[in-house]
Amino acid sequence: MFKSDHALLARPAILPDSTTRSGLPAFVSIDDVLQAYEGDDAIYVLYPKRIAAAARTFLTGFPGKVLYAVKANPHPAVLMTLWTSGVRCFDVASTREVDLVKSILPSAELYFMHPVKSRAAIRHAYAEGVRDFSFDCADELYKLLEETGYARDLNLHVRLALPKGDAVMPLSGKFGASRDEATDLIKAARPHVAMLGLTFHVGSQCLNTTEYGRALAWARTIVNDAGVDIDSIDCGGGFPVAYPGMRPQPMGDYFSAIRSSLADYGFDGIQVLGEPGRALCAQGGSTLARVELRKGSDLYLNDGSYGSLFDAAQCAWKFPVKLHRTTPRQVGKCTPFRFFGPTCDSLDVMEGPFELPDDISEGDWVEICHLGAYGQALASKFNGFQSETTVAVMA
Ligand SMILES: Cc1ncc(COP(=O)(O)O)c(C=O)c1O
């Protein structure tokens, strides 16, 4: 995929250990990537330094244990970068995620926080040392107890359904126990478990810090209803990223809101968990897509909604874009464009508008930024279009 001119590669001396060990080709800049690239597909870029910086923000600011939600981006280099930055706990949702994390980071602590699991997945995870599981109904609780042989060392977390909030991507429609159900589940689980917790998710890309306080107030109501003590509270994910058109408050405001609500609702003194996905890796990844054809203000790219641009297509998110050229020439003024992906499907369109120089043309590359979470992770092989090239850029 790359010309064997290693002068273009970043010198090992400037690479963090995680990047070297992950085996990713590493470059100093996007220009260096493009100068060296000989392939025909889009290129997925990781910026390990940005992922490490996001990890530091959480490890120093979040008032509890930080669990990385692996679904956001399971790339080995992301997992290793987080590990070398100090993240030790991982929220997994499937047997393959369990095996992936264990194979790369054997001493990682895994939390299986998907509320619906197959019996085989429970048995496998327990055999691999997983002790923390979430559930939101009695049938799942008994599945967990049966498949672990009524183990006495389970830490179980009741997933709450939250009253409707205002996250950009609500998650309460599919999972979660209602107030009455949760009250019954707490009472039913308590005698069987080593540790009992509550968990919730305010919805992904939550733009309002007060949502966490509302959820903690709701959790307090349920604990009071049950009249049973809990040992942990898991504030889930939802921590936002500054995509164009969205202006989240600083991350520190989220941490302060959670810290003060934990105290207000009497949860200080118990274990606190959080499961950030998006906020740890979104800004640490981008896609380099080549313009294959221009028709007026429509650009046909070699990546699209079946690649890493699902949210740009289905949710009409306007990701930040930058033009890159292999032969530099003067850049025109910016004008709005729409993107089409490479497949034959008419859903493969990203309306944007994306502002790019008006002289953009076939062969130019567009870097679509902030795709490190739920971008590269969602890419499929539909229609024979897929990128198998991921690189690290040490900027
Ligand atoms: C159980 C659970 N935890 C954590 C996350 C990560 O959420 P986010 O990426 O919004 O931080 C998700 C996302 O779907 C989830 O379902």
The ligand as an SDF file (V2000), in Angstrom:
LIG
                    3D

 16 16  0  0  0  0  0  0  0  0999 V2000
  -23.8210    0.5010   27.3760 C   0  0  0  0  0  0  0  0  0  0  0  0
  -23.0880    1.6010   26.6870 C   0  0  0  0  0  0  0  0  0  0  0  0
  -22.0500    2.1830   27.3340 N   0  0  0  0  0  0  0  0  0  0  0  0
  -21.3280    3.1670   26.7500 C   0  0  0  0  0  0  0  0  0  0  0  0
  -21.6200    3.6130   25.4840 C   0  0  0  0  0  0  0  0  0  0  0  0
  -20.7680    4.7090   24.9010 C   0  0  0  0  0  0  0  0  0  0  0  0
  -21.5030    5.8540   24.7260 O   0  0  0  0  0  0  0  0  0  0  0  0
  -20.8410    7.1910   24.1690 P   0  0  0  0  0  0  0  0  0  0  0  0
  -20.0850    6.8160   22.9520 O   0  0  0  0  0  0  0  0  0  0  0  0
  -22.0020    8.0720   23.9050 O   0  0  0  0  0  0  0  0  0  0  0  0
  -19.9500    7.7290   25.2270 O   0  0  0  0  0  0  0  0  0  0  0  0
  -22.7020    3.0610   24.7850 C   0  0  0  0  0  0  0  0  0  0  0  0
  -23.0480    3.5270   23.4420 C   0  0  0  0  0  0  0  0  0  0  0  0
  -23.9410    3.0690   22.7680 O   0  0  0  0  0  0  0  0  0  0  0  0
  -23.4570    2.0150   25.3940 C   0  0  0  0  0  0  0  0  0  0  0  0
  -24.4950    1.4370   24.7740 O   0  0  0  0  0  0  0  0  0  0  0  0
  1  2  1  0
  2  3  1  0
  2 15  2  0
  3  4  2  0
  4  5  1  0
  5  6  1  0
  5 12  2  0
  6  7  1  0
  7  8  1  0
  8  9  2  0
  8 10  1  0
  8 11  1  0
 12 13  1  0
 12 15  1  0
 13 14  2  0
 15 16  1  0
M  END
$$$$
